[in-house]
Amino acid sequence: MSSGYPWTAWIFWIGGALLALSGLTLLTWSLFWDRSKGRRRCPRCWYDMSATPALICSECGKVAKRERKLGKTRRRWRLAIIAFLGVLSGGWLTLMPKADRDGWWSLVPNRVLIAGLPFAGSIDDFWCKEMARRVALGTPFQDPRFQSRFGAPNYKLTAREWEQFFDRCVAGDVLARPLSERWKQKYGELIHAWTQSGLFEVDPEAEAAQHKLWTLPLHLEVSSRPVWPHDAAPLVECSLQNWWPIVASPRALVTPRTPNPATILVGDSPDRWLILDNSTDEQMTFDVVYEGIPNQPGLATPSTETILIPIRRGGSAADYLTPVVSPDMDAAMRSLRYQVSQYRDGKGRRISFDTRSTQVGAFNGVAVGVVFEFTLNGEVVARQPVWWQAGAIRENFLPFAPPEGNMDRVFMAAPNETAMIRVRSDPNIALRVLDCDQYWEGEVTIPLKIVTR
């Protein structure tokens, strides 16, 4: 069937309808059919008492409390219960094809889900998960990680339901005010469930409703380790949170208040890490300028914000990271792939670095903080700190610190030169992977492949 139902769905629909209709007929008969129609009857045995002027039944001896009791409608409650179960069973049968295609949650109306959002906790609650599935419009997602989290239903919201959804997200609720942590975990993630699907579609009549999301401001998340060793340069990670309705590439300029500040652009650029000076104070101040959306000034207003985070000092890297010495991890590091592609026209080059050998579950929670020593014909010509998180994680960013030495010599190396990379672990660099308390300790050498295109 073009609707996605198999032909056997008709059996459930027809059988369920007949069963529900039969149950409804029996329910009506058992509760309302046998009326007294002016006759005097015993309320216990239903004996005809028309010839008996008293309130005492001559058949069973039941004494009625008042004359009105003798005119009751006879109700067969056992049959009514059976009939009611038949109605429920019939309805259940008719709904089975839809539940089998879309899941039982699909039977809950959209408006009921939206109205119940204030009572849900976070995006991981079953209520919010179902709402996330629906606002993602039901088209199968390209990203299997998103698909495994939210599923892929095939139903949409009406214009009025979209409006109610956006109103609820903008307003939040008593326990989840806009931009609070609870709001981000619930309404912020619901908005992302819609925008991250890559569809950005709503009912044409609800186009104006989605613009309410522009009233939600941008927000920069700045995170770091609570304590850094005295001999390590602290690192802060910046992430721009955006709940706007279209892919707009908003940007923010982040500047730490240091003697020699280095401003980074967060948003449509890969920069998201700031490496601070070793002399960083216990409290770090960041000035943030939200640029809004370039060339679309009517959609968002530029703004500024000041963010404070604590930077404590104490101990050494060994106090915060446990070394992992593992032959399996060493083998995974030897399987790293680093390739430089040179273009014959001299107009550019491309670096390809593959860390998939370390992205397995056996290495979960292990940080990789290393120094790449680039050697040509046995001579070290450049060094560069690199760090990433090993293990089976959903997303992995590969940040590089500025290199030291002659990296142009590396990039312009001839294919016949012997190019290698000595990969040496460094716990102070591994500290830059903020979510780990272990790090790989070791040293390996991998080939540097030079390709001319």
N, C-alpha and C positions, 0 to 999 in steps of 0.2 A: 504494500500500500504506500502511496506517495506521502502520506502523513507520518510514516514511520511505524505504523502498526502492522502486525502480520494479519493474514486473513482470518486466523483463528480468533482474533479479537471480537469478530461478530458473534461467535458462540457465547462469549462472556457477556457481551452487551445484551443480546436477546434473552439468554438464560437468566441473567440478573434482573432484567426488566420484568420478565414473567414471574419470577420468584417474588420480587418486591411488590408487584401488583396483586398477586395471590395473597401475600401476607397482609397487605393493606386492606384487601376485601375482608379477610377473616378477622382482622383487628376491628374493623368497623362493625361487623356482624356481632362479634363477641361483646362489644362495649355498648352499642347503641340500638341494636335491632329489637331486642325483646323488651319493649316498653309496656307499661301497665295499661295504657289507653283507657283509663278511668276505672279499671277493675281493682278490687281490693284483694291483695295477695300477701301471703306470709313472707316476710323479709328473709326467713331462713330456708324454708323448704319450697316456697313459692306456690303453696296450696291456695286454690281459689277460695277466698273468704267472703264472697259476695253475699252468701246466705247467713253469714255469722256477724251479728251486729257488734259483738264485743271485740276487744283487741287481742284476745287469746286465740291462737291457732288450734283448731280441734284436731289437727293432724299430728303436729309435733310438740304442741304445748308452748310455743314461743309467745312471749308477751311483748307486743309492740309498745314502745314508749308513748307514741302519739299517733294519731290517725294518718298523718302525712307519710309515716314510714311504710304504710301499706300500699302506697302508690309508687314505690321505687322502681327504677329500671333494673332489670336483671342483668348483671354483668358477669361474664364467664372469664375470670381472671387468668386461669391456667391457659385457656386458649388464647387469651390476649397476649400473654407472655410469649407463647409459641409463635403467634402471628408477628409480634414485634421483632423477634429474632429473625423471622423470615424476611421482614423488610430490611433489617440491617444486613443480612446475608446477601440479599439481592443487590443492595447498593454496593457492598464490598466487591461482588463479582463484576459489576459494571465498571468499577474503578480500577480493577486489577490490570488491564492493558496499559493504562496511563502510568500506574505505579511501577509497572515492569519496565516501561520505556524511560520514565523520568525520575523514578524514585518516589517513595511514599511522601517525602517532604513536598513534592510538587502539588499535593492536594491541599496544602495550606495556602490560602489566598495571599497575594502580594501585600495587600493593605494590612492584613493581620500581622505579617512579618514586620512591616515597617512600624506599625503601632507598638509592637513588642520589643523593639530595639532598646528602649531605655532600661529594660529588665535584663538584658544580656550583658556579659562581662567583657569579652574581647573577641577578636576575630577567630580565635580558636574554639569558641563556643559553637555548638551545633546550630543555634539560631542565626548567628552572624555568618557562619559558613554558607548556609542556605541563601541568605540575603546576598552574599558575595557572588554566589553562583548566578543569581538572577540578574543582578545589575551588570554582570559581564555579558549579558545579552544572548548567551546560549550558543554562539558560534564556537566550534572546537578551537581551542587555543593552540598556537604554534609551539609554545614553550611547555614541554612535558612536566617541568617542575611546578608550574602554575596549575596545569591540568590535574596533577596528582593531589594538589592541595584543595582546589575548589571544585574540580569536576567540570563537566561540559553539558549543561542542560540545554533544552531547546524551546524556551519560552521567553517572552519579553514583557516589559512593564508598559502600561498604558501611559498616555500623556499625564493624566492626573496622578498616577502612581509615581512617575518620575518626579513630579513637582513635590509630592509628599516626601519622597526620599531625600531630595536635595534640601528641603526645608529642615528635615530632621538632622541631617549632617551638619548644616550650618549652625543650628540652634544647640545641638548636643542635648544633654539632659542634666538633671540635678547633680548626678555623680560624675558626669563627664562633660565639663565645660570645654568650649573650644580651645584647642591647643594644649590642654592638660595632658598628662601622660595617659590617663584612662581614655580620653578622647582620641588620642593618636592610636591606641591599641584597638579601638573599636571603629569609630567613624572615619578616622584617617585611613585605616586599612581597607574599609569598605570603599572609599573613594578610589584608592589605589587598585582595588580589585576591578574597578571599571576602567580606569585610565591605563593600567598596565596590560590590559588585554589587547591593546592596540586598535580597538574598534572605535571608541569615542562616539557611539551612536546612541541616539535617543529618538523617541517618537518626534516627528517633525513639529508637532504642536507643542512639544516640551522644550524646544530649543532655548527659549528665553529663560526657562527654569534653571538650566544648568549654569547660567551666568551668575547665579547667586553664589557659586563657589568662589568667584573672584573676590568676595568680601573676606575670605580667609587669608590671612597674611602668610608670607613666606617665613620659614623658621630654619635657623642653622643649628644643627646638633654638633657640639664640640665635645670630644671625649679623649681621655688619656688614661694612663695608669695612675692609681692613687699615690704611689711612691716610686721615685726613680733613684737609682744609685748616684752618688756624687760624681762619678767619672763617666756617666752616660748623658748624652744630649737628649732631653725630653722630646717626645713627639706627640702632637695632637692630631686627631683625625677629624676632618670637617665633612659634614654631610648635609646637603641642602634638601629640606623637606618641602614638598610642593603638593598642594591639594587642588590645583587649578584644573579646569575641565579639558584643556587641549594640550597637545605637545607644544610647549611654548619656549623651551630652553631658557628658563629664568637664570639669572646669574647673581652672585654675591661676591663682593671683594672683602677679603678677610685680612686684617693687619694686626699683628701682635704689638703691644706697646713695649718695645725693646729698644735699646740704643741704636741698633741697626736693623730696623724692621724690614721683613720681606713679605710683600703682599702677594697672596695667591688668589686666583680666580676660581671659584667653585660654581659648578653648574654645567655649562656645555664644554668644559675642558676636563682633561684627566686629572688635574691637580686636586688633591683633597687632603694632603698631608703637610704639616708644618713642623720642621725640625728646629727646635729652639736652642738657644745658647746654653752652655753648661752653667752659667751664672744666673739662671732663671730664678726669680723670686718665688716665695711660697704661694703666691696668688698671681695668676696670669690674667691679664685683661686683653680682650680682643675687640677691636672696632670693626663692625660689620656694616657694609653698605649694600643694600639690596637694590640692584639696578632695574628690577622688573623685567619687562620683555622688550628687547630692542625692536624698534620700528613699529611697535604697537603700544604707544603710551596711554591709550584710552582704556586698556584692559587692567593695568596694574599701576599703582602709585609707588615710585621709589621711596625707600625708607631706610632708617639706620637703627642699629641696635648695639648695645654693649654687653658682652658676655664675659663672665668671670668663672674661672675654674681653678681649683687648688692644685699646686705642684709641690708635693712634699719631697724631701731628700733624706736618704738614709740607706746604709748598707751597701751591698754590691749586687751584681747580677745573680750571683749564686744564691742569694737570699730569696729571689723571686722566681727563678727558673731552674728546673731540674734537667740536667743533661741526659740525652737519650743516645746511647751508643748501641747501634743495631746494625748487623750485617745486611738485613733486609732494607733498612733505610739507606745505608751506604750504596747498595745496588740500585735503589730507586734514584738516588742523586746522580749516579753515573749514567743513568738513562735519560737525563735531561737533554733537551735538544736546543741548541742556540745556532741560529743561521742569519747571516747578513747577505741580503740580495742587493747586488749592484746593477744599475741600469746602464746599458751601453751608451745611451745618449748623454750620460753624465748629469741628468736632471734630478736625480734623487737616489735614495737607497731605502731599504726596508729591513727591519729587524724582526725576526720571528723567534719567540722563546716559548718552548713547550714544557710545562711542569706537570703534565698529566701522570707521569710515572709516580709522583708523590701524592696524587689525589685519590687515595684508597682508604678504606675504613680502618685499616690496621694502624694508620698514622694519625688518627683523630687526636686533636689537642696538642699537636707538636708544631712548634714554630720553626720556620727556617729563616735564619738570619745569617747571611754570608757576605763575604767579600769576593767578587770576581776579579781575578788577576789575569788579564789578557796578555798572552805571550805570543810573540812572532819569532819563529826560529830560535826558541829557547829564551828570548829576552822579554822581560815584563815591560810592556809599553803603556799600560793603563790599569787602573783599579776602579772598581765601582761597588758600593754597598747595595745589596738587594735583599728584600725580605718578603715572605708570603706565608700563608698558613697551609700546612699539609693536612691530609685527611679528606674524607668524602664530604665536602661542604658544597652548598648550593652555588655560591658565587665566590670568586677568588680574584682579587685585584693584585697586580704585581707592581709595587712601587719601586722606583730606582732613585737613589740619592745622586746628586751631581757627581760625575766621574772625576777622577784625578789622573793626570797624564795626558797622553796623546791619543784620544779616541778616534780622531780622524785617521790616524795611521792604521788603526784596527779596521775601520770601515773601508779604507781604500787598499787593504791588503790584497796582494795578487793571489789568484787561486792556487798557484804552485808553492806558496809559502806555507810553512808548518804553523798553523794557528791552533792554539789550545787555550783553555780556560781552567785555571786552578781555582777550585771552589773551596774556600776555607771558612769554617763556621766562626761566628763572633757573637757571644751572648749579649753584648750591649746592643747589637743590631737586632738580634732576635727579640729583645724587649719591645721593639716597635710593632710586633704583632700583638695587639693589646689583649686579645681574648685567650691567650695560651699561658700555661704555667710550666711547659716543657719546651726544650729546644733540641734540634739535632746537633750533635757534636761530632765533628770529623772533618776530613779533607779528602777530596776526590779531584780528578782531572777529567775534563770532558773535551771533546773536539769542538772547535769553532769552524762551522762550515761556511765557506765563501762561495756564493753563487752569482754568476753574471747572467743577466737577463737581457 
